[in-house]
Structures are given as C-alpha cells and as structure tokens.
Amino acid sequence: MKKINADLRPCPFCGSEYICIISLVERKYVWCGYCEFSGPSGKSAAIAVSLWNRRPHEQDRMAHESCEKDDSGAKNDQRRI
C-alpha cells in the first residue's frame, strides 16, 4: 500500500506505510491503519507529523511487540495507544 502523506515516515512499530493524519476539532494526530498505533497529538498537522517521525525508544518498541498478534492471528486488545 502507498503512504497517504509523503512527509510521514513508516510506522515505527510495524513498518507499515498505510498511515494518515486524523483531524479532530482542535488537534491532529497520525494513525497507522495496519497496527492501529497512534502518535502524539498536536495543534497542527505539521506538529503531529514531526512528533510521529521521531523514532521510539527500544523499550517502547518491545512493549508494543508484546501486544501484537497471538499465535491464532487475532489482535490482542491491549494495544499501546
């Protein structure tokens, strides 16, 4: 799949490029359509993209991986958001 916004880096957890900017009334955030991880929100899309494009610490990545799909392929409901 193609990235929705060329300025966005792939998801730092699953590597998917199926990501987009979600606009709320006064806040914007980036969301991964594959693993459903969402980044921190900002007052503008530019701020949300900047926050998204930062890479997570290794401990954050390991915490997220423990919540990924189990052996049956079903997603675990305890996702880090």
C-alpha positions in Angstrom: 0.0 0.0 0.0 1.1 3.6 -0.6 1.7 6.2 2.1 -1.2 8.7 2.3 1.2 11.6 3.1 4.7 11.6 1.6 6.1 13.5 4.6 5.2 10.7 7.0 7.8 8.0 7.9 6.6 4.4 8.1 5.0 3.2 11.4 7.8 2.9 14.0 6.3 -0.3 15.3 5.1 -2.4 12.4 6.8 -0.6 9.4 3.6 -0.1 7.5 3.2 2.8 5.2 -0.6 2.8 5.5 -0.7 5.8 7.8 -2.7 9.0 7.8 -3.3 12.2 9.7 -6.5 12.3 11.7 -8.1 15.7 12.3 -10.1 16.3 15.5 -11.7 19.7 16.2 -8.5 21.3 17.6 -6.0 18.5 17.5 -4.3 16.4 14.8 -2.5 13.0 15.2 -1.0 10.4 12.9 -2.6 6.9 12.9 -1.3 3.6 11.4 -4.1 1.8 9.6 -2.3 -1.6 10.0 -1.4 -1.9 13.7 -3.7 0.9 14.8 -0.9 2.7 16.7 -1.4 6.4 17.1 1.2 9.1 17.7 1.0 12.1 20.0 -1.4 14.8 19.0 -0.5 18.4 18.1 -2.3 21.7 17.3 -1.4 21.3 13.6 -0.7 18.6 11.1 2.9 19.7 10.9 3.4 19.2 14.6 1.7 15.8 14.5 3.9 14.7 11.6 7.0 16.0 13.4 6.1 14.0 16.6 5.2 10.9 14.5 8.5 11.0 12.6 10.5 10.7 15.9 11.6 7.1 16.5 10.6 5.3 19.7 13.0 4.1 22.3 13.7 0.4 22.2 11.7 -0.3 25.4 8.6 1.3 23.8 9.0 -1.0 20.8 9.4 -4.1 23.0 6.2 -3.1 25.0 4.3 -2.8 21.7 5.5 -6.1 20.3 4.2 -7.9 23.4 0.7 -6.7 22.5 0.9 -7.8 18.8 -0.9 -10.8 17.3 -1.0 -14.0 19.2 -0.5 -17.5 17.7 -4.1 -17.6 16.4 -3.5 -14.4 14.4 -6.1 -12.4 16.4 -5.0 -9.0 17.6 -4.5 -8.6 21.3 -6.9 -6.0 22.8 -4.2 -4.5 25.0 -2.6 -2.2 22.5 -0.5 0.8 23.3 -2.1 4.0 22.1 
